[in-house]
Structure formats: C-alpha cells, structure tokens
Amino acid sequence: MNSNPQLGREISYSRNVFLPITNLCRNYCLYCGFRRDPNDDARFMSPEEVLELAERAKAAGCSEALLTLGERPEVHADVREKLEKFGYESTIDYLEDLCKHILELGLLPHTNAGLLSGRELRRLRQFNASMGLMLECAAELPAHRNSPGKDPRLRLEVIEIAGKLRIPFTTGLLIGVGETHEDRVLSLLAIRELHERYDHIQEIIIQPFAPKPNTPMANCPRPSTKELLTTVVMARSLMPEMNIQVPPNLLDYNGGVVQLGGCRFEKAVKAVLLAGANDFGGISSLTPDFINPDDPWPSVAELRATIERAGFVPRERLPIYPRYAKDKRFMSREVRKVVQELADKDGYFAC
C-alpha cells in the first residue's frame, strides 16, 4: 500500500478539455502518431475553434484547458501563413493570447509546447496555471535521432528555467522506447535534482509507450506491466513526497488490452496505486486523447468508482496541484484570481 503519510490515500485527477492547437512539428520521433507534415492531415486550430471548445468545457464543469501542439510548428510555411491570417507574428504570441482568453472564461490553461526560451516561458506563465515538458529520457535514444527538440540536455534546461521562474511544472518519463532500466534511474535522478533546487515539479508522469499505426515503431511492443509498476515503485522510492501520475487510458494489465469497465482495468488501477502512483491526470468527456486516440479515457464516474473499490479516496484537482494552489509565489495575479474562484480550502477543485 502507498505508505507515504503526506500523500495518504487520496488519489487525484482533473477534468479537462484537450486542445490540439496544431499537429505540425519540427521533430520526427519514430513513435509519434500525432505529428503531421503539411498537406498530410495537418491541422491548426483557429481562435474561434479553440474558444468554442473552451466555452463548452467550462459549461461542462471542467477546470483545465490542456493546450498541446507540435514543437516550433512555425518552421512550416503553412503555420506562418495561418498565424499571419489570425493576426499573430509567432506561435508564442498566439498561445499567449489564447491562454489569456481561456483564463478570462474561468478555465485554467496548462500548455505543453516543447522547448521554449526563458522569455517565452515567462510570457506564458502570466496566463497558465501550470506548464509541462516531458523529459522522456535523460539519455539520447535512436527514436529521437531526427528530433532536435528531444535533446535531453535542452529539455532539462527548460525544466530548470521553469524552476527559476516558479512555474508549477509537469514532467515525466516515456518508457518502452528503447531506454534501459539504468536510463530510467538516471532520468528520475535528474528530475529529482532539479526539484530539490527549485521545488517546482508538481508531478512526474510515468507514461508507457503505446504503438501507433503507420509509424516506424508501429510493431514494437508496449512495455510490460512489470516494467510500468517497477518504474512507478522506483519513482516513489526516489521521491517519496512527489505526485506520481499514470495515465489511466494507457494501463495494460498482464500484457493484455485493458477493458474499460471490466475487471482488468480495475486490477490495473489497483496495481499502480499499490505501486505508489497517486494521480491519474486529466481526463475529458468532451475530447479524446489526441496523442493516444486509440486509447480512450475512462469516464469520471468509472474512474472514481474504481479508485474507491481499490480502497482509496478520489479527489478532483485543478491543473495546478493543491500545494501550489495555496502558494501565491507560483502564480501570476491573473491566474491566482481564477484559482481562488475554483479551489476549495484544501486547494482541490471545489466541485
């Protein structure tokens, strides 16, 4: 059982809307099914599309707007033309304005935009409750050989800058893409070192690789349940007070496909909780997981019931974790206003 007295038996999750701003990207990760080239089912959401979805999410009781996009999409001429049409000079200009309007709706933005400079992070901090960048792995991997943005040194540098700026930050490991057990240990130690210096990492995601059709790694196997659980145990051991997240739609019990609503999902949930996970991340009733579209999220009701049957207490949180929601040093004035409207006395979502 999760023995950390500070984490207790509460298992958190958030309700979000997934906003895939664009799937155009400068990287070519061998496992990615999200990115597209121009004229290859590429998309770039307009301001009207983004805000219409955000308004629906607010009406549905969500607290989080998850903005995800390919890294440096403006390397493509199509994106530069779209930005000009929308009245923006850069992707960051566009993201900053979107987050500002989303925040005004009473939703809390969380942006994942890949490598960003300190200046860009500072601009987005004003209108984001939290931000994220998966380290994935602290070692260089063949799966990233055509992805300049996946240089682990550069990604660690961004995570460090976020710490200096006091941005509540999400990062994590992608397991099963060619890394070794030792690589996973070194990755967790690198994250721990940065958190010990800046105290800003609010959660670590342990995300198992899920093969995507029509990618170079389409026929590669998912990591085993044992690998997933071992990594969760290791993360909990190295960082006893850290929030450890496992995406519930990517659980794979005993090497088989999870059957949502069936006993295999229930066993998988209980297994990762006993291993030390205490969060299941953002789930949406409005939008799919655009990164893993073949792996649907469970419903909120199903997830809560499964957590309770495992002997734990489900708690709905904001995209900014309770500890940071109560610490004004980690929020801009604009973000703090909305957090205060949405949070209860414990820093969770006031349902």
Secondary structure as UniProt FT lines:
FT   TURN            5..9
FT   STRAND          10..22
FT   TURN            30..31
FT   TURN            38..39
FT   HELIX           47..59
FT   TURN            60..61
FT   STRAND          64..69
FT   HELIX           73..75
FT   HELIX           77..86
FT   HELIX           91..104
FT   TURN            105..106
FT   STRAND          108..112
FT   HELIX           118..125
FT   TURN            126..127
FT   STRAND          130..132
FT   HELIX           142..144
FT   TURN            145..146
FT   HELIX           148..150
FT   HELIX           152..164
FT   TURN            165..166
FT   STRAND          169..175
FT   HELIX           181..198
FT   STRAND          201..208
FT   TURN            213..214
FT   TURN            216..219
FT   HELIX           225..238
FT   TURN            240..241
FT   STRAND          244..245
FT   HELIX           248..250
FT   HELIX           253..255
FT   TURN            260..261
FT   HELIX           263..275
FT   STRAND          279..283
FT   TURN            293..294
FT   HELIX           300..309
FT   TURN            310..311
FT   STRAND          313..316
FT   HELIX           322..325
FT   HELIX           328..330
FT   HELIX           333..342
FT   TURN            345..346
//
